[in-house]
């Protein structure tokens, strides 16, 4: 079983590379049981989307 520290690391890694099948399975198993890591994953997703929207809006203004 992965620790919360390992899960947060894998979630960060998943932004830069494809996770292996084993990593995905372990990650999903942990997320199914851990509300804290599930919240962390949601927050990461929100921040990533906010950054994308900011860059898109900024590039529209600069044109």
PDB file with SEQRES, HELIX, SHEET and CRYST1 records, atoms N, CA, C and O in Angstrom:
SEQRES   1 A   63  UNK UNK UNK UNK UNK UNK UNK UNK UNK UNK UNK UNK UNK          
SEQRES   2 A   63  UNK UNK UNK UNK UNK UNK UNK UNK UNK UNK UNK UNK UNK          
SEQRES   3 A   63  UNK UNK UNK UNK UNK UNK UNK UNK UNK UNK UNK UNK UNK          
SEQRES   4 A   63  UNK UNK UNK UNK UNK UNK UNK UNK UNK UNK UNK UNK UNK          
SEQRES   5 A   63  UNK UNK UNK UNK UNK UNK UNK UNK UNK UNK UNK                  
HELIX    1 AA1 UNK A    4  UNK A   13  1                                  10    
HELIX    2 AA2 UNK A   21  UNK A   33  1                                  13    
HELIX    3 AA3 UNK A   35  UNK A   62  1                                  28    
CRYST1    1.000    1.000    1.000  90.00  90.00  90.00 P 1           1          
ATOM      1  N   UNK A   1       0.836  -1.181   0.000  1.00  0.00           N  
ATOM      2  CA  UNK A   1       0.000   0.000   0.000  1.00  0.00           C  
ATOM      3  C   UNK A   1       0.883   1.246   0.000  1.00  0.00           C  
ATOM      4  O   UNK A   1       1.850   1.333   0.756  1.00  0.00           O  
ATOM      5  N   UNK A   2       0.541   2.199  -0.849  1.00  0.00           N  
ATOM      6  CA  UNK A   2       1.295   3.442  -0.940  1.00  0.00           C  
ATOM      7  C   UNK A   2       0.995   4.348   0.254  1.00  0.00           C  
ATOM      8  O   UNK A   2      -0.115   4.342   0.785  1.00  0.00           O  
ATOM      9  N   UNK A   3       1.987   5.117   0.664  1.00  0.00           N  
ATOM     10  CA  UNK A   3       1.775   6.129   1.695  1.00  0.00           C  
ATOM     11  C   UNK A   3       1.220   7.392   1.025  1.00  0.00           C  
ATOM     12  O   UNK A   3       1.268   7.530  -0.198  1.00  0.00           O  
ATOM     13  N   UNK A   4       0.702   8.296   1.832  1.00  0.00           N  
ATOM     14  CA  UNK A   4       0.184   9.555   1.290  1.00  0.00           C  
ATOM     15  C   UNK A   4       1.311  10.335   0.613  1.00  0.00           C  
ATOM     16  O   UNK A   4       1.091  10.972  -0.417  1.00  0.00           O  
ATOM     17  N   UNK A   5       2.500  10.288   1.179  1.00  0.00           N  
ATOM     18  CA  UNK A   5       3.643  10.982   0.582  1.00  0.00           C  
ATOM     19  C   UNK A   5       3.941  10.418  -0.809  1.00  0.00           C  
ATOM     20  O   UNK A   5       4.191  11.180  -1.743  1.00  0.00           O  
ATOM     21  N   UNK A   6       3.915   9.095  -0.954  1.00  0.00           N  
ATOM     22  CA  UNK A   6       4.156   8.465  -2.252  1.00  0.00           C  
ATOM     23  C   UNK A   6       3.049   8.813  -3.245  1.00  0.00           C  
ATOM     24  O   UNK A   6       3.312   9.009  -4.431  1.00  0.00           O  
ATOM     25  N   UNK A   7       1.822   8.889  -2.759  1.00  0.00           N  
ATOM     26  CA  UNK A   7       0.687   9.213  -3.627  1.00  0.00           C  
ATOM     27  C   UNK A   7       0.799  10.646  -4.145  1.00  0.00           C  
ATOM     28  O   UNK A   7       0.582  10.891  -5.332  1.00  0.00           O  
ATOM     29  N   UNK A   8       1.133  11.592  -3.273  1.00  0.00           N  
ATOM     30  CA  UNK A   8       1.265  12.971  -3.738  1.00  0.00           C  
ATOM     31  C   UNK A   8       2.398  13.086  -4.754  1.00  0.00           C  
ATOM     32  O   UNK A   8       2.310  13.860  -5.707  1.00  0.00           O  
ATOM     33  N   UNK A   9       3.458  12.316  -4.546  1.00  0.00           N  
ATOM     34  CA  UNK A   9       4.562  12.312  -5.512  1.00  0.00           C  
ATOM     35  C   UNK A   9       4.089  11.749  -6.858  1.00  0.00           C  
ATOM     36  O   UNK A   9       4.386  12.321  -7.906  1.00  0.00           O  
ATOM     37  N   UNK A  10       3.365  10.644  -6.833  1.00  0.00           N  
ATOM     38  CA  UNK A  10       2.859  10.052  -8.081  1.00  0.00           C  
ATOM     39  C   UNK A  10       1.881  10.979  -8.788  1.00  0.00           C  
ATOM     40  O   UNK A  10       1.893  11.077 -10.015  1.00  0.00           O  
ATOM     41  N   UNK A  11       1.040  11.656  -8.025  1.00  0.00           N  
ATOM     42  CA  UNK A  11       0.101  12.601  -8.636  1.00  0.00           C  
ATOM     43  C   UNK A  11       0.854  13.726  -9.335  1.00  0.00           C  
ATOM     44  O   UNK A  11       0.464  14.159 -10.419  1.00  0.00           O  
ATOM     45  N   UNK A  12       1.916  14.192  -8.724  1.00  0.00           N  
ATOM     46  CA  UNK A  12       2.741  15.217  -9.362  1.00  0.00           C  
ATOM     47  C   UNK A  12       3.426  14.660 -10.602  1.00  0.00           C  
ATOM     48  O   UNK A  12       3.458  15.314 -11.645  1.00  0.00           O  
ATOM     49  N   UNK A  13       3.969  13.465 -10.492  1.00  0.00           N  
ATOM     50  CA  UNK A  13       4.637  12.814 -11.625  1.00  0.00           C  
ATOM     51  C   UNK A  13       3.672  12.626 -12.795  1.00  0.00           C  
ATOM     52  O   UNK A  13       4.060  12.758 -13.956  1.00  0.00           O  
ATOM     53  N   UNK A  14       2.422  12.321 -12.484  1.00  0.00           N  
ATOM     54  CA  UNK A  14       1.447  12.044 -13.549  1.00  0.00           C  
ATOM     55  C   UNK A  14       1.177  13.269 -14.414  1.00  0.00           C  
ATOM     56  O   UNK A  14       0.630  13.145 -15.510  1.00  0.00           O  
ATOM     57  N   UNK A  15       1.557  14.453 -13.930  1.00  0.00           N  
ATOM     58  CA  UNK A  15       1.401  15.665 -14.729  1.00  0.00           C  
ATOM     59  C   UNK A  15       2.448  15.742 -15.837  1.00  0.00           C  
ATOM     60  O   UNK A  15       2.251  16.423 -16.843  1.00  0.00           O  
ATOM     61  N   UNK A  16       3.560  15.036 -15.641  1.00  0.00           N  
ATOM     62  CA  UNK A  16       4.687  15.114 -16.573  1.00  0.00           C  
ATOM     63  C   UNK A  16       4.918  13.860 -17.406  1.00  0.00           C  
ATOM     64  O   UNK A  16       5.584  13.904 -18.440  1.00  0.00           O  
ATOM     65  N   UNK A  17       4.362  12.743 -16.949  1.00  0.00           N  
ATOM     66  CA  UNK A  17       4.586  11.490 -17.674  1.00  0.00           C  
ATOM     67  C   UNK A  17       3.407  10.549 -17.449  1.00  0.00           C  
ATOM     68  O   UNK A  17       2.607  10.727 -16.530  1.00  0.00           O  
ATOM     69  N   UNK A  18       3.326   9.542 -18.316  1.00  0.00           N  
ATOM     70  CA  UNK A  18       2.306   8.518 -18.145  1.00  0.00           C  
ATOM     71  C   UNK A  18       2.745   7.573 -17.036  1.00  0.00           C  
ATOM     72  O   UNK A  18       3.891   7.125 -17.007  1.00  0.00           O  
ATOM     73  N   UNK A  19       1.839   7.278 -16.137  1.00  0.00           N  
ATOM     74  CA  UNK A  19       2.140   6.318 -15.082  1.00  0.00           C  
ATOM     75  C   UNK A  19       2.010   4.903 -15.623  1.00  0.00           C  
ATOM     76  O   UNK A  19       1.253   4.647 -16.559  1.00  0.00           O  
ATOM     77  N   UNK A  20       2.759   3.994 -15.020  1.00  0.00           N  
ATOM     78  CA  UNK A  20       2.650   2.593 -15.412  1.00  0.00           C  
ATOM     79  C   UNK A  20       1.319   2.045 -14.916  1.00  0.00           C  
ATOM     80  O   UNK A  20       0.672   2.654 -14.064  1.00  0.00           O  
ATOM     81  N   UNK A  21       0.920   0.923 -15.437  1.00  0.00           N  
ATOM     82  CA  UNK A  21      -0.319   0.285 -15.014  1.00  0.00           C  
ATOM     83  C   UNK A  21      -0.282  -0.011 -13.515  1.00  0.00           C  
ATOM     84  O   UNK A  21      -1.267   0.213 -12.811  1.00  0.00           O  
ATOM     85  N   UNK A  22       0.837  -0.506 -13.036  1.00  0.00           N  
ATOM     86  CA  UNK A  22       0.994  -0.811 -11.617  1.00  0.00           C  
ATOM     87  C   UNK A  22       0.858   0.455 -10.763  1.00  0.00           C  
ATOM     88  O   UNK A  22       0.188   0.444  -9.730  1.00  0.00           O  
ATOM     89  N   UNK A  23       1.496   1.540 -11.201  1.00  0.00           N  
ATOM     90  CA  UNK A  23       1.398   2.798 -10.465  1.00  0.00           C  
ATOM     91  C   UNK A  23      -0.045   3.291 -10.424  1.00  0.00           C  
ATOM     92  O   UNK A  23      -0.525   3.735  -9.381  1.00  0.00           O  
ATOM     93  N   UNK A  24      -0.729   3.214 -11.552  1.00  0.00           N  
ATOM     94  CA  UNK A  24      -2.125   3.646 -11.617  1.00  0.00           C  
ATOM     95  C   UNK A  24      -3.000   2.827 -10.678  1.00  0.00           C  
ATOM     96  O   UNK A  24      -3.851   3.378  -9.979  1.00  0.00           O  
ATOM     97  N   UNK A  25      -2.794   1.524 -10.662  1.00  0.00           N  
ATOM     98  CA  UNK A  25      -3.606   0.645  -9.814  1.00  0.00           C  
ATOM     99  C   UNK A  25      -3.385   0.958  -8.335  1.00  0.00           C  
ATOM    100  O   UNK A  25      -4.340   1.073  -7.566  1.00  0.00           O  
ATOM    101  N   UNK A  26      -2.118   1.094  -7.945  1.00  0.00           N  
ATOM    102  CA  UNK A  26      -1.813   1.415  -6.550  1.00  0.00           C  
ATOM    103  C   UNK A  26      -2.372   2.785  -6.171  1.00  0.00           C  
ATOM    104  O   UNK A  26      -2.899   2.969  -5.074  1.00  0.00           O  
ATOM    105  N   UNK A  27      -2.252   3.728  -7.075  1.00  0.00           N  
ATOM    106  CA  UNK A  27      -2.747   5.073  -6.845  1.00  0.00           C  
ATOM    107  C   UNK A  27      -4.265   5.065  -6.643  1.00  0.00           C  
ATOM    108  O   UNK A  27      -4.768   5.649  -5.683  1.00  0.00           O  
ATOM    109  N   UNK A  28      -4.984   4.413  -7.538  1.00  0.00           N  
ATOM    110  CA  UNK A  28      -6.447   4.366  -7.447  1.00  0.00           C  
ATOM    111  C   UNK A  28      -6.912   3.643  -6.188  1.00  0.00           C  
ATOM    112  O   UNK A  28      -7.913   4.029  -5.583  1.00  0.00           O  
ATOM    113  N   UNK A  29      -6.193   2.601  -5.791  1.00  0.00           N  
ATOM    114  CA  UNK A  29      -6.539   1.860  -4.578  1.00  0.00           C  
ATOM    115  C   UNK A  29      -6.415   2.791  -3.355  1.00  0.00           C  
ATOM    116  O   UNK A  29      -7.283   2.807  -2.482  1.00  0.00           O  
ATOM    117  N   UNK A  30      -5.337   3.548  -3.316  1.00  0.00           N  
ATOM    118  CA  UNK A  30      -5.128   4.468  -2.197  1.00  0.00           C  
ATOM    119  C   UNK A  30      -6.186   5.571  -2.208  1.00  0.00           C  
ATOM    120  O   UNK A  30      -6.755   5.904  -1.169  1.00  0.00           O  
ATOM    121  N   UNK A  31      -6.444   6.132  -3.385  1.00  0.00           N  
ATOM    122  CA  UNK A  31      -7.412   7.228  -3.492  1.00  0.00           C  
ATOM    123  C   UNK A  31      -8.823   6.782  -3.093  1.00  0.00           C  
ATOM    124  O   UNK A  31      -9.613   7.584  -2.596  1.00  0.00           O  
ATOM    125  N   UNK A  32      -9.130   5.510  -3.310  1.00  0.00           N  
ATOM    126  CA  UNK A  32     -10.445   4.992  -2.943  1.00  0.00           C  
ATOM    127  C   UNK A  32     -10.647   5.004  -1.422  1.00  0.00           C  
ATOM    128  O   UNK A  32     -11.779   5.018  -0.939  1.00  0.00           O  
ATOM    129  N   UNK A  33      -9.545   4.999  -0.682  1.00  0.00           N  
ATOM    130  CA  UNK A  33      -9.636   4.922   0.776  1.00  0.00           C  
ATOM    131  C   UNK A  33      -9.208   6.200   1.492  1.00  0.00           C  
ATOM    132  O   UNK A  33      -9.454   6.335   2.691  1.00  0.00           O  
ATOM    133  N   UNK A  34      -8.579   7.135   0.795  1.00  0.00           N  
ATOM    134  CA  UNK A  34      -7.977   8.292   1.469  1.00  0.00           C  
ATOM    135  C   UNK A  34      -8.587   9.604   0.972  1.00  0.00           C  
ATOM    136  O   UNK A  34      -8.338  10.035  -0.154  1.00  0.00           O  
ATOM    137  N   UNK A  35      -9.377  10.215   1.819  1.00  0.00           N  
ATOM    138  CA  UNK A  35     -10.044  11.473   1.487  1.00  0.00           C  
ATOM    139  C   UNK A  35      -9.028  12.608   1.309  1.00  0.00           C  
ATOM    140  O   UNK A  35      -9.202  13.463   0.440  1.00  0.00           O  
ATOM    141  N   UNK A  36      -7.981  12.620   2.119  1.00  0.00           N  
ATOM    142  CA  UNK A  36      -6.968  13.670   2.031  1.00  0.00           C  
ATOM    143  C   UNK A  36      -6.280  13.693   0.684  1.00  0.00           C  
ATOM    144  O   UNK A  36      -6.121  14.756   0.083  1.00  0.00           O  
ATOM    145  N   UNK A  37      -5.870  12.530   0.202  1.00  0.00           N  
ATOM    146  CA  UNK A  37      -5.190  12.449  -1.098  1.00  0.00           C  
ATOM    147  C   UNK A  37      -6.153  12.726  -2.244  1.00  0.00           C  
ATOM    148  O   UNK A  37      -5.761  13.286  -3.268  1.00  0.00           O  
ATOM    149  N   UNK A  38      -7.405  12.339  -2.074  1.00  0.00           N  
ATOM    150  CA  UNK A  38      -8.416  12.637  -3.084  1.00  0.00           C  
ATOM    151  C   UNK A  38      -8.613  14.154  -3.185  1.00  0.00           C  
ATOM    152  O   UNK A  38      -8.745  14.697  -4.282  1.00  0.00           O  
ATOM    153  N   UNK A  39      -8.632  14.825  -2.039  1.00  0.00           N  
ATOM    154  CA  UNK A  39      -8.733  16.290  -2.032  1.00  0.00           C  
ATOM    155  C   UNK A  39      -7.508  16.912  -2.691  1.00  0.00           C  
ATOM    156  O   UNK A  39      -7.631  17.867  -3.458  1.00  0.00           O  
ATOM    157  N   UNK A  40      -6.328  16.372  -2.396  1.00  0.00           N  
ATOM    158  CA  UNK A  40      -5.094  16.879  -3.001  1.00  0.00           C  
ATOM    159  C   UNK A  40      -5.159  16.758  -4.520  1.00  0.00           C  
ATOM    160  O   UNK A  40      -4.778  17.682  -5.240  1.00  0.00           O  
ATOM    161  N   UNK A  41      -5.642  15.617  -5.002  1.00  0.00           N  
ATOM    162  CA  UNK A  41      -5.766  15.402  -6.447  1.00  0.00           C  
ATOM    163  C   UNK A  41      -6.722  16.425  -7.056  1.00  0.00           C  
ATOM    164  O   UNK A  41      -6.441  16.968  -8.124  1.00  0.00           O  
ATOM    165  N   UNK A  42      -7.834  16.691  -6.400  1.00  0.00           N  
ATOM    166  CA  UNK A  42      -8.804  17.676  -6.896  1.00  0.00           C  
ATOM    167  C   UNK A  42      -8.203  19.077  -6.921  1.00  0.00           C  
ATOM    168  O   UNK A  42      -8.419  19.834  -7.868  1.00  0.00           O  
ATOM    169  N   UNK A  43      -7.452  19.420  -5.883  1.00  0.00           N  
ATOM    170  CA  UNK A  43      -6.820  20.736  -5.830  1.00  0.00           C  
ATOM    171  C   UNK A  43      -5.780  20.895  -6.932  1.00  0.00           C  
ATOM    172  O   UNK A  43      -5.675  21.958  -7.543  1.00  0.00           O  
ATOM    173  N   UNK A  44      -5.009  19.836  -7.184  1.00  0.00           N  
ATOM    174  CA  UNK A  44      -4.022  19.889  -8.271  1.00  0.00           C  
ATOM    175  C   UNK A  44      -4.715  20.109  -9.605  1.00  0.00           C  
ATOM    176  O   UNK A  44      -4.255  20.902 -10.426  1.00  0.00           O  
ATOM    177  N   UNK A  45      -5.821  19.405  -9.821  1.00  0.00           N  
ATOM    178  CA  UNK A  45      -6.565  19.542 -11.073  1.00  0.00           C  
ATOM    179  C   UNK A  45      -7.097  20.966 -11.226  1.00  0.00           C  
ATOM    180  O   UNK A  45      -7.018  21.548 -12.308  1.00  0.00           O  
ATOM    181  N   UNK A  46      -7.641  21.528 -10.137  1.00  0.00           N  
ATOM    182  CA  UNK A  46      -8.160  22.891 -10.167  1.00  0.00           C  
ATOM    183  C   UNK A  46      -7.055  23.889 -10.510  1.00  0.00           C  
ATOM    184  O   UNK A  46      -7.248  24.761 -11.357  1.00  0.00           O  
ATOM    185  N   UNK A  47      -5.904  23.765  -9.860  1.00  0.00           N  
ATOM    186  CA  UNK A  47      -4.791  24.682 -10.111  1.00  0.00           C  
ATOM    187  C   UNK A  47      -4.279  24.572 -11.539  1.00  0.00           C  
ATOM    188  O   UNK A  47      -3.960  25.578 -12.171  1.00  0.00           O  
ATOM    189  N   UNK A  48      -4.202  23.350 -12.041  1.00  0.00           N  
ATOM    190  CA  UNK A  48      -3.728  23.155 -13.418  1.00  0.00           C  
ATOM    191  C   UNK A  48      -4.681  23.822 -14.409  1.00  0.00           C  
ATOM    192  O   UNK A  48      -4.239  24.498 -15.339  1.00  0.00           O  
ATOM    193  N   UNK A  49      -5.979  23.634 -14.213  1.00  0.00           N  
ATOM    194  CA  UNK A  49      -6.967  24.249 -15.098  1.00  0.00           C  
ATOM    195  C   UNK A  49      -6.942  25.776 -14.978  1.00  0.00           C  
ATOM    196  O   UNK A  49      -7.059  26.477 -15.983  1.00  0.00           O  
ATOM    197  N   UNK A  50      -6.790  26.289 -13.765  1.00  0.00           N  
ATOM    198  CA  UNK A  50      -6.730  27.739 -13.567  1.00  0.00           C  
ATOM    199  C   UNK A  50      -5.520  28.323 -14.288  1.00  0.00           C  
ATOM    200  O   UNK A  50      -5.618  29.385 -14.903  1.00  0.00           O  
ATOM    201  N   UNK A  51      -4.388  27.645 -14.217  1.00  0.00           N  
ATOM    202  CA  UNK A  51      -3.184  28.124 -14.905  1.00  0.00           C  
ATOM    203  C   UNK A  51      -3.371  28.112 -16.412  1.00  0.00           C  
ATOM    204  O   UNK A  51      -2.963  29.051 -17.096  1.00  0.00           O  
ATOM    205  N   UNK A  52      -3.982  27.061 -16.932  1.00  0.00           N  
ATOM    206  CA  UNK A  52      -4.239  26.982 -18.378  1.00  0.00           C  
ATOM    207  C   UNK A  52      -5.137  28.131 -18.824  1.00  0.00           C  
ATOM    208  O   UNK A  52      -4.882  28.760 -19.851  1.00  0.00           O  
ATOM    209  N   UNK A  53      -6.196  28.404 -18.045  1.00  0.00           N  
ATOM    210  CA  UNK A  53      -7.122  29.475 -18.395  1.00  0.00           C  
ATOM    211  C   UNK A  53      -6.438  30.834 -18.315  1.00  0.00           C  
ATOM    212  O   UNK A  53      -6.695  31.711 -19.139  1.00  0.00           O  
ATOM    213  N   UNK A  54      -5.571  31.007 -17.329  1.00  0.00           N  
ATOM    214  CA  UNK A  54      -4.848  32.269 -17.190  1.00  0.00           C  
ATOM    215  C   UNK A  54      -3.950  32.507 -18.402  1.00  0.00           C  
ATOM    216  O   UNK A  54      -3.938  33.600 -18.968  1.00  0.00           O  
ATOM    217  N   UNK A  55      -3.207  31.486 -18.792  1.00  0.00           N  
ATOM    218  CA  UNK A  55      -2.310  31.615 -19.950  1.00  0.00           C  
ATOM    219  C   UNK A  55      -3.116  31.903 -21.213  1.00  0.00           C  
ATOM    220  O   UNK A  55      -2.723  32.736 -22.030  1.00  0.00           O  
ATOM    221  N   UNK A  56      -4.238  31.217 -21.368  1.00  0.00           N  
ATOM    222  CA  UNK A  56      -5.083  31.431 -22.542  1.00  0.00           C  
ATOM    223  C   UNK A  56      -5.648  32.848 -22.552  1.00  0.00           C  
ATOM    224  O   UNK A  56      -5.649  33.507 -23.592  1.00  0.00           O  
ATOM    225  N   UNK A  57      -6.123  33.316 -21.410  1.00  0.00           N  
ATOM    226  CA  UNK A  57      -6.679  34.663 -21.330  1.00  0.00           C  
ATOM    227  C   UNK A  57      -5.591  35.718 -21.549  1.00  0.00           C  
ATOM    228  O   UNK A  57      -5.828  36.724 -22.216  1.00  0.00           O  
ATOM    229  N   UNK A  58      -4.427  35.493 -21.000  1.00  0.00           N  
ATOM    230  CA  UNK A  58      -3.316  36.441 -21.157  1.00  0.00           C  
ATOM    231  C   UNK A  58      -2.866  36.513 -22.608  1.00  0.00           C  
ATOM    232  O   UNK A  58      -2.583  37.599 -23.113  1.00  0.00           O  
ATOM    233  N   UNK A  59      -2.796  35.377 -23.281  1.00  0.00           N  
ATOM    234  CA  UNK A  59      -2.366  35.386 -24.683  1.00  0.00           C  
ATOM    235  C   UNK A  59      -3.412  36.076 -25.575  1.00  0.00           C  
ATOM    236  O   UNK A  59      -3.060  36.683 -26.586  1.00  0.00           O  
ATOM    237  N   UNK A  60      -4.685  35.983 -25.201  1.00  0.00           N  
ATOM    238  CA  UNK A  60      -5.738  36.668 -25.965  1.00  0.00           C  
ATOM    239  C   UNK A  60      -5.612  38.180 -25.820  1.00  0.00           C  
ATOM    240  O   UNK A  60      -5.854  38.913 -26.778  1.00  0.00           O  
ATOM    241  N   UNK A  61      -5.242  38.649 -24.651  1.00  0.00           N  
ATOM    242  CA  UNK A  61      -5.093  40.078 -24.387  1.00  0.00           C  
ATOM    243  C   UNK A  61      -3.870  40.620 -25.094  1.00  0.00           C  
ATOM    244  O   UNK A  61      -3.889  41.747 -25.589  1.00  0.00           O  
ATOM    245  N   UNK A  62      -2.800  39.833 -25.150  1.00  0.00           N  
ATOM    246  CA  UNK A  62      -1.546  40.258 -25.762  1.00  0.00           C  
ATOM    247  C   UNK A  62      -1.622  40.365 -27.285  1.00  0.00           C  
ATOM    248  O   UNK A  62      -0.788  41.030 -27.899  1.00  0.00           O  
ATOM    249  N   UNK A  63      -2.588  39.735 -27.884  1.00  0.00           N  
ATOM    250  CA  UNK A  63      -2.688  39.735 -29.349  1.00  0.00           C  
ATOM    251  C   UNK A  63      -3.244  40.993 -29.899  1.00  0.00           C  
ATOM    252  O   UNK A  63      -3.383  41.127 -31.115  1.00  0.00           O  
TER     253      UNK A  63                                                      
END                                                                             
